[in-house]
């Protein structure tokens, strides 16, 4: 089954946390407090959306505590694509601020009961870029999954060691990812000594996993989700 809607009677609970004076509002699955492996979900460029919520509910069914991060914070949620592009670009450029918000969300996932030794990060679109920034930042997680994420990083950033396992789920017809971006990521992974894999999905535009998108490809979205679960199961169970 693909990610097509909410799951059963499960619900997500709000979690308020902060980065200094900035209020952040995440979501955690209802199994918080159980001693389980954890998955941090980094949402797409408009902030927490139905795709991130549905992923969390599905991950709960699979036996994970899931936490959906709030990267932008209260008062900063974009209302349209223009605003989303502006704020996402800010965090892609100021990657250290992005990494800090990811780290704060990881702390909340562990506070929710997730086993600190069994943590992974998945992200969609802008969040997929965040998944790669988690690997670049050297966070103590078992693996990251970038789902139709931006693969590019600034050319003046040196390639460093990548100690976490990396899965990139890349739509073949994603116009936001160039061949140069792809090749540079492969070079970065190899120079960093990473355990990495890239799966490219045919006949797919950028947002192929999102049922609300005109680019949604149900078959490939289901395959991508199954690949995500296989990867998480290998690392965390």
Secondary structure, 3 states (H helix, E strand, C coil): CCCCCCCCCCCEEEEEEEECCEEEEEEEECCCCCCEEEEEEECCCCCCCHHHHHHHHHHHHCCCEEEECCCCCCCCCCCCHHHHHHHHHHHHHCHHHHHHHHHHHHHHHHHCCEEEEEEEEEEECHHHHHHHHHHHCCCCCCEEEEECCCCCCCCCCCCCCCCCEEEEEEECCCCCCCHHHHHHHHHHHHHCCCCEEEEEECCCCCCCCCCCCCCCCHHHHHHHHHHHHHHHHHHHC
